[in-house]
């Protein structure tokens, strides 16, 4: 992880099967993602960068939705 709080690493697009991208990640892990998630122009054999970062606003919103649902369920008659 770098100082910006992001983790950046490279993955390789192995192949696309029936609209599913088979991506090879570090450590021999494989990911299967819808082809629509790929950047435009990416083809089999290309290397891509992946950036992972925290999204505190989305996390807070998700927690609030869960808490709201919990309150509604607890107050049901």
C-alpha positions as a Markdown table, in Angstrom:
| # | Residue | x | y | z |
|---|---|---|---|---|
| 1 | Unk | 0.0 | 0.0 | 0.0 |
| 2 | Unk | 1.4 | 3.4 | -0.9 |
| 3 | Unk | 1.0 | 6.7 | 1.1 |
| 4 | Unk | -2.2 | 7.6 | -0.7 |
| 5 | Unk | -4.0 | 4.7 | 1.0 |
| 6 | Unk | -4.3 | 2.8 | -2.2 |
| 7 | Unk | -3.0 | -0.6 | -3.2 |
| 8 | Unk | -1.9 | -0.9 | -6.8 |
| 9 | Unk | -0.9 | -4.1 | -8.6 |
| 10 | Unk | -0.9 | -5.7 | -12.0 |
| 11 | Unk | -3.1 | -8.5 | -13.4 |
| 12 | Unk | -3.2 | -10.2 | -16.7 |
| 13 | Unk | -6.3 | -10.9 | -18.9 |
| 14 | Unk | -5.9 | -14.6 | -19.7 |
| 15 | Unk | -9.0 | -15.1 | -21.8 |
| 16 | Unk | -12.7 | -14.2 | -22.3 |
| 17 | Unk | -15.2 | -17.0 | -22.2 |
| 18 | Unk | -18.9 | -16.4 | -22.9 |
| 19 | Unk | -18.6 | -12.8 | -21.8 |
| 20 | Unk | -16.6 | -13.6 | -18.6 |
| 21 | Unk | -13.1 | -12.2 | -18.3 |
| 22 | Unk | -10.6 | -14.7 | -16.7 |
| 23 | Unk | -8.0 | -12.5 | -15.0 |
| 24 | Unk | -4.8 | -13.8 | -13.4 |
| 25 | Unk | -3.8 | -12.0 | -10.3 |
| 26 | Unk | -0.6 | -12.1 | -8.2 |
| 27 | Unk | 0.0 | -15.3 | -6.3 |
| 28 | Unk | -1.7 | -17.4 | -8.9 |
| 29 | Unk | -5.2 | -16.3 | -8.0 |
| 30 | Unk | -7.8 | -16.1 | -10.7 |
| 31 | Unk | -10.7 | -13.7 | -10.9 |
| 32 | Unk | -13.8 | -14.0 | -13.1 |
| 33 | Unk | -15.5 | -10.8 | -14.0 |
| 34 | Unk | -18.1 | -9.7 | -16.5 |
| 35 | Unk | -16.3 | -8.6 | -19.7 |
| 36 | Unk | -18.2 | -5.3 | -19.4 |
| 37 | Unk | -16.0 | -4.4 | -16.4 |
| 38 | Unk | -12.9 | -4.3 | -18.5 |
| 39 | Unk | -11.5 | -1.0 | -19.8 |
| 40 | Unk | -12.2 | -0.3 | -23.5 |
| 41 | Unk | -9.7 | -1.8 | -25.9 |
| 42 | Unk | -8.3 | -4.5 | -23.5 |
| 43 | Unk | -7.7 | -7.8 | -25.2 |
| 44 | Unk | -6.5 | -11.3 | -24.1 |
| 45 | Unk | -2.9 | -11.3 | -23.0 |
| 46 | Unk | -2.8 | -7.6 | -21.9 |
| 47 | Unk | -1.7 | -6.5 | -18.5 |
| 48 | Unk | -3.9 | -4.1 | -16.5 |
| 49 | Unk | -3.4 | -2.2 | -13.3 |
| 50 | Unk | -5.8 | -2.7 | -10.4 |
| 51 | Unk | -6.3 | 0.1 | -7.8 |
| 52 | Unk | -7.9 | -0.7 | -4.5 |
| 53 | Unk | -8.9 | 2.1 | -2.2 |
| 54 | Unk | -11.2 | 2.6 | 0.7 |
| 55 | Unk | -14.5 | 4.4 | 0.1 |
| 56 | Unk | -15.5 | 5.8 | 3.5 |
| 57 | Unk | -18.6 | 7.6 | 2.2 |
| 58 | Unk | -20.0 | 4.4 | 0.7 |
| 59 | Unk | -19.1 | 2.4 | 3.7 |
| 60 | Unk | -20.9 | 4.9 | 6.0 |
| 61 | Unk | -24.0 | 4.9 | 3.8 |
| 62 | Unk | -24.1 | 1.1 | 3.7 |
| 63 | Unk | -23.8 | 1.0 | 7.5 |
| 64 | Unk | -26.6 | 3.5 | 7.9 |
| 65 | Unk | -28.9 | 1.5 | 5.5 |
| 66 | Unk | -28.2 | -1.7 | 7.5 |
| 67 | Unk | -28.9 | 0.1 | 10.8 |
| 68 | Unk | -32.1 | 1.6 | 9.4 |
| 69 | Unk | -33.3 | -1.9 | 8.3 |
| 70 | Unk | -32.4 | -3.4 | 11.6 |
| 71 | Unk | -34.4 | -0.7 | 13.4 |
| 72 | Unk | -37.4 | -1.3 | 11.2 |
| 73 | Unk | -37.2 | -5.0 | 11.7 |
| 74 | Unk | -36.9 | -4.6 | 15.5 |
| 75 | Unk | -40.0 | -2.3 | 15.6 |
| 76 | Unk | -42.3 | -4.6 | 13.6 |
| 77 | Unk | -45.5 | -5.7 | 15.3 |
